[in-house]
Amino acid sequence: MKLSPLQIARYQYSPKLPGMLRNGIAEICVKNGGPTESVADQEKIQALFPNTYGKNEITFQKGENTSPAKKQVVGVILSGGQAPGGHNVVCGLYDALKALSPENVLIGFKGGPSGLLDNDFIVFEDDYINQYRNTGGFDIIGSGRTKLETQEQFAIVVENCKKHGVNALVIIGGDDSNTNAAVLAEYCAAHNTGIQVIGCPKTIDGDLKNEDIECSFGFDTATKTYAEIIGNIERDANSAKKYWHFVKVMGRSASHVALECALQTQPNICLVGEEVAAKKMSLAAIADYIADSVAARAAKGWNFGVAIIPEGIVEFVPEFSVLIAEINELLAGEKADSFNNLPTWADKYAFIENGLTAESMAVFAILPQSIQQQLFLERDPHGNVQVSLIESEKLFSALVKDNLAARKKEGTYNGKFSALHHFLGYEGRCAFPSNFDADYCYSLGYNAAMLIQYGYTGYLSKVSNLSKPAEEWVAGGMPITKMMNIERRHGADKPVIRKALVELEGAPFKFFAEHRAEWATETCFVYPGAIQYYGPAEVCDLTTRTLALEKA
Amino acid sequence: MKLSPLQIARYQYSPKLPGMLRNGIAEICVKNGGPTESVADQEKIQALFPNTYGKNEITFQKGENTSPAKKQVVGVILSGGQAPGGHNVVCGLYDALKALSPENVLIGFKGGPSGLLDNDFIVFEDDYINQYRNTGGFDIIGSGRTKLETQEQFAIVVENCKKHGVNALVIIGGDDSNTNAAVLAEYCAAHNTGIQVIGCPKTIDGDLKNEDIECSFGFDTATKTYAEIIGNIERDANSAKKYWHFVKVMGRSASHVALECALQTQPNICLVGEEVAAKKMSLAAIADYIADSVAARAAKGWNFGVAIIPEGIVEFVPEFSVLIAEINELLAGEKADSFNNLPTWADKYAFIENGLTAESMAVFAILPQSIQQQLFLERDPHGNVQVSLIESEKLFSALVKDNLAARKKEGTYNGKFSALHHFLGYEGRCAFPSNFDADYCYSLGYNAAMLIQYGYTGYLSKVSNLSKPAEEWVAGGMPITKMMNIERRHGADKPVIRKALVELEGAPFKFFAEHRAEWATETCFVYPGAIQYYGPAEVCDLTTRTLALEKA
């Protein structure tokens, strides 16, 4: 067996384009919007992007194609973590370029940005690209995490592009990659390289979102995949009636993924990092909040439940951030050696007790030993605590267990608490894209080709009105500089696309906040089931609850 | 939101019955097969089941229904772990009973066998049952693990049945529950209770399988759900190209689930417990086998892969079983206290070193510390090691890491090895049943009602020819005693249904064995994607590769 039945079937799927791109290449013209300015720090951004700042927003519409005839040689890279639909961006780009002219060439640089630096590439042909239509993964050319940000790198990129006659690059990535795409575009314009740069908004984390980007691609499929699994776990909890499941979900700092999964599955608990930060919640306060649900349900005889924990949660707990900073300081440089040379954990614990402030030691002391050891023993090459490795699902269930033991002593709780743990991440980043992501990504790629053909650079391929059927989607382009502000990064001011965290005043969180008290004590589980690609439209074509609520 | 779009859509699905049950209740008659005898130990089994042994196998066929008119009051229980499709067994049973006569009654006893003992029940009505059609989970009446096996329990069951006028019980469960169903049937017959007992074959583990039962229900959906996730992980591995994923899958002792997932996804490695036992493989030998694949792939520049680990694997490693037995002995009774009172892990380690044989200590010494501590610190209420809690996915990745470090020293390996771990179990036991499981389960329930109507007891509801379209399935009944032999359990001879382990001479394993060398060194991943309920038949209606190979 080489291919699954579903993969073969998905090859036949024709992704839906926005209505305005459906009339054939000869019938796509540009409608100019007004000039743009950055969302903040306009003067600084403009000074940094003299050649690409302030350009017009544009949309495409039906009308005579007025672009100049020109052979296009386009390069494309996938940057950063996998997201479902990446293959379709490439396919849409390829199809549009070939529709513009069979002479056009699409080159894929392999393994992410490093492929551009190493000139590691393939030239796409029909036979190859057809194997990747409507499939998940980034294996079409691979991806990587090299950052493309220095002048030296840009010079190499330009040199490699010139070897192939590449006149445009499409960079498919998250907020950092699109920021770097804008910087590269400016470099290319400033140096009269004749190379255009277009970005595409990718990330399952959902944190690349602003008034121009309604959602990044992959978020829909990844959250549906996690919600399928969480729904199955909920149904199991509600059948066996004896376990509390703590489910950590990917999403880095932002809690968009956790929140979307919660909106789809209505678990008893969903933590939201942004709320924890806003309320300056302590670990003990969070554990108490969860234990309230456990105790209320136990009082009804329900010793089971489901709690969703966002991957980045601990970074948002103020006292925990302080603890991490103190640990990093405590083990900086040579101090790590004297720590590492201590023979037993008891010796190490004494060293820690001696080195932390009383406040941080109090936090450290309530952690389960496995987490304590993880903080000190598994550090990155720079000696820093690896926050992303912290098993926060186990941390919170351990804290809840302790909290419940105290309640039992007080006589306020008399249930059973048995916890199971899950981490959902790699399970969803490479799923077959949902119809939504397949359509959206294909449109982003197709649209990127049109932006190239019309000569734009430093633009993001923008497809909006996404909560409506694809026919009504709006395709166009937005200068990336429009989304930028100045932020302090690694001790220097940098122009960046602002990362979108969950807005506590936004409709998705407010809907959640209005319902969570009921979800915590009742059993309101919803079981989304597996992503469907065929069948009724209401089952197959709806995108996220987040977007529906934001656009309601 | 109360229901997901998929759940609403699935309510509309009409499960497919075997052709011979499609002509309406009035047109179903019995075709007698010959008398049966047990697969082994015939005299002993016959002596234990004087009233129910040796009955005829029967199949149903189209023809005048000759069953006597009789009001049926039937009880049903779900027993043991969840399996997708359990709700449809109940729905099929209900629909057939109501089709036989609107006067018929179906009673669900809640929370598994304990509901029968506690007389905890509901009477099914249309409104209630319609909420559960084609859905996953066992939440329609809950399940439980109480064993129904003593004469005292049987007397209570009969008493409770008489309160409702119940004249037949349907027991939906695994090998133990069906064994107990046969014993209860014999008890009821011997005591002239007028209560019939029918079993239905449930378990995701796939170990309830023999020449009469082609597969247990739930195995199809659970393995498809795990294979979806494993395929997604494979695609992620093949995109990121930097991780080895160790994926443990449920399935208790038998490796059917692991093997089926491997047949669907073609990972680099799949361990099979039955082979490990047959070849008497040591932990080191298994680690070496996996490391061979890691090293061969690294030599090609591929520092990534996927390995499937069956849940029960460590029980099959002879030296590990000995170690476990020695640990249980070492900590038996009061010895546990002196161990627990030792202040540090170093003290405990010395105690262990002193207590184990040299052979077992050699095995213990190569385990990662977290597993060592797990073996000694997390014991069940009887003080025994909890083998099912051993994180064997982490165990093997740690052993492989050590093995590779040795190869690096020798100069035979120069790759990078970074491992991630997953455990798939609760994610699949309550998925919406695949079309196959929805059809199969509904047929099992419908068929059970026909067996009751025709007066059979001690029979298993049997639906076979399952690798063919449902139209060609064969519905009937088989005396459960036919599947029994005598086994030693807890120091006594007991009549039981033989648990089916993976046959090393069977077609599924042989297919795997023929291909695994290529899978280990090449990248032959197959991505099944999510279960589809609509769309092309080859995507939606195929059952497992295991069954296809067995019936080929």
HADDOCK unambig.tbl for C-alpha pairs under 7 A between the chains (distance, minus, plus):
assign (segid A and resid 2 and name CA) (segid B and resid 526 and name CA) 6.39 0.50 0.50
assign (segid A and resid 3 and name CA) (segid B and resid 526 and name CA) 5.70 0.50 0.50
assign (segid A and resid 4 and name CA) (segid B and resid 526 and name CA) 6.11 0.50 0.50
assign (segid A and resid 4 and name CA) (segid B and resid 527 and name CA) 6.03 0.50 0.50
assign (segid A and resid 4 and name CA) (segid B and resid 528 and name CA) 5.14 0.50 0.50
assign (segid A and resid 5 and name CA) (segid B and resid 538 and name CA) 6.34 0.50 0.50
assign (segid A and resid 5 and name CA) (segid B and resid 539 and name CA) 5.28 0.50 0.50
assign (segid A and resid 6 and name CA) (segid B and resid 528 and name CA) 6.35 0.50 0.50
assign (segid A and resid 6 and name CA) (segid B and resid 529 and name CA) 6.60 0.50 0.50
assign (segid A and resid 6 and name CA) (segid B and resid 539 and name CA) 5.55 0.50 0.50
assign (segid A and resid 137 and name CA) (segid B and resid 235 and name CA) 5.51 0.50 0.50
assign (segid A and resid 137 and name CA) (segid B and resid 236 and name CA) 6.01 0.50 0.50
assign (segid A and resid 137 and name CA) (segid B and resid 239 and name CA) 5.98 0.50 0.50
assign (segid A and resid 138 and name CA) (segid B and resid 239 and name CA) 4.94 0.50 0.50
assign (segid A and resid 139 and name CA) (segid B and resid 238 and name CA) 6.08 0.50 0.50
assign (segid A and resid 139 and name CA) (segid B and resid 239 and name CA) 4.34 0.50 0.50
assign (segid A and resid 142 and name CA) (segid B and resid 239 and name CA) 5.13 0.50 0.50
assign (segid A and resid 142 and name CA) (segid B and resid 240 and name CA) 6.68 0.50 0.50
assign (segid A and resid 143 and name CA) (segid B and resid 239 and name CA) 6.63 0.50 0.50
assign (segid A and resid 143 and name CA) (segid B and resid 240 and name CA) 6.37 0.50 0.50
assign (segid A and resid 229 and name CA) (segid B and resid 427 and name CA) 5.46 0.50 0.50
assign (segid A and resid 232 and name CA) (segid B and resid 427 and name CA) 5.63 0.50 0.50
assign (segid A and resid 232 and name CA) (segid B and resid 428 and name CA) 6.59 0.50 0.50
assign (segid A and resid 232 and name CA) (segid B and resid 430 and name CA) 5.25 0.50 0.50
assign (segid A and resid 232 and name CA) (segid B and resid 431 and name CA) 5.25 0.50 0.50
assign (segid A and resid 233 and name CA) (segid B and resid 426 and name CA) 5.74 0.50 0.50
assign (segid A and resid 233 and name CA) (segid B and resid 427 and name CA) 5.55 0.50 0.50
assign (segid A and resid 235 and name CA) (segid B and resid 137 and name CA) 5.52 0.50 0.50
assign (segid A and resid 235 and name CA) (segid B and resid 430 and name CA) 5.91 0.50 0.50
assign (segid A and resid 236 and name CA) (segid B and resid 137 and name CA) 6.02 0.50 0.50
assign (segid A and resid 236 and name CA) (segid B and resid 426 and name CA) 6.62 0.50 0.50
assign (segid A and resid 236 and name CA) (segid B and resid 429 and name CA) 6.87 0.50 0.50
assign (segid A and resid 236 and name CA) (segid B and resid 430 and name CA) 5.51 0.50 0.50
assign (segid A and resid 238 and name CA) (segid B and resid 139 and name CA) 6.13 0.50 0.50
assign (segid A and resid 239 and name CA) (segid B and resid 137 and name CA) 6.00 0.50 0.50
assign (segid A and resid 239 and name CA) (segid B and resid 138 and name CA) 5.00 0.50 0.50
assign (segid A and resid 239 and name CA) (segid B and resid 139 and name CA) 4.38 0.50 0.50
assign (segid A and resid 239 and name CA) (segid B and resid 142 and name CA) 5.18 0.50 0.50
assign (segid A and resid 239 and name CA) (segid B and resid 143 and name CA) 6.70 0.50 0.50
assign (segid A and resid 240 and name CA) (segid B and resid 142 and name CA) 6.73 0.50 0.50
assign (segid A and resid 240 and name CA) (segid B and resid 143 and name CA) 6.45 0.50 0.50
assign (segid A and resid 426 and name CA) (segid B and resid 233 and name CA) 5.74 0.50 0.50
assign (segid A and resid 426 and name CA) (segid B and resid 236 and name CA) 6.62 0.50 0.50
assign (segid A and resid 427 and name CA) (segid B and resid 229 and name CA) 5.46 0.50 0.50
assign (segid A and resid 427 and name CA) (segid B and resid 232 and name CA) 5.64 0.50 0.50
assign (segid A and resid 427 and name CA) (segid B and resid 233 and name CA) 5.55 0.50 0.50
assign (segid A and resid 428 and name CA) (segid B and resid 232 and name CA) 6.59 0.50 0.50
assign (segid A and resid 429 and name CA) (segid B and resid 236 and name CA) 6.85 0.50 0.50
assign (segid A and resid 430 and name CA) (segid B and resid 232 and name CA) 5.23 0.50 0.50
assign (segid A and resid 430 and name CA) (segid B and resid 235 and name CA) 5.90 0.50 0.50
assign (segid A and resid 430 and name CA) (segid B and resid 236 and name CA) 5.50 0.50 0.50
assign (segid A and resid 431 and name CA) (segid B and resid 232 and name CA) 5.23 0.50 0.50
assign (segid A and resid 431 and name CA) (segid B and resid 529 and name CA) 6.73 0.50 0.50
assign (segid A and resid 432 and name CA) (segid B and resid 529 and name CA) 6.30 0.50 0.50
assign (segid A and resid 526 and name CA) (segid B and resid 2 and name CA) 6.39 0.50 0.50
assign (segid A and resid 526 and name CA) (segid B and resid 3 and name CA) 5.71 0.50 0.50
assign (segid A and resid 526 and name CA) (segid B and resid 4 and name CA) 6.11 0.50 0.50
assign (segid A and resid 527 and name CA) (segid B and resid 4 and name CA) 6.02 0.50 0.50
assign (segid A and resid 528 and name CA) (segid B and resid 4 and name CA) 5.13 0.50 0.50
assign (segid A and resid 528 and name CA) (segid B and resid 6 and name CA) 6.36 0.50 0.50
assign (segid A and resid 529 and name CA) (segid B and resid 6 and name CA) 6.59 0.50 0.50
assign (segid A and resid 529 and name CA) (segid B and resid 431 and name CA) 6.74 0.50 0.50
assign (segid A and resid 529 and name CA) (segid B and resid 432 and name CA) 6.33 0.50 0.50
assign (segid A and resid 530 and name CA) (segid B and resid 530 and name CA) 5.64 0.50 0.50
assign (segid A and resid 530 and name CA) (segid B and resid 531 and name CA) 6.20 0.50 0.50
assign (segid A and resid 531 and name CA) (segid B and resid 530 and name CA) 6.20 0.50 0.50
assign (segid A and resid 532 and name CA) (segid B and resid 532 and name CA) 5.97 0.50 0.50
assign (segid A and resid 534 and name CA) (segid B and resid 534 and name CA) 5.49 0.50 0.50
assign (segid A and resid 534 and name CA) (segid B and resid 535 and name CA) 5.12 0.50 0.50
assign (segid A and resid 535 and name CA) (segid B and resid 534 and name CA) 5.11 0.50 0.50
assign (segid A and resid 535 and name CA) (segid B and resid 535 and name CA) 6.46 0.50 0.50
assign (segid A and resid 538 and name CA) (segid B and resid 5 and name CA) 6.36 0.50 0.50
assign (segid A and resid 539 and name CA) (segid B and resid 5 and name CA) 5.29 0.50 0.50
assign (segid A and resid 539 and name CA) (segid B and resid 6 and name CA) 5.56 0.50 0.50
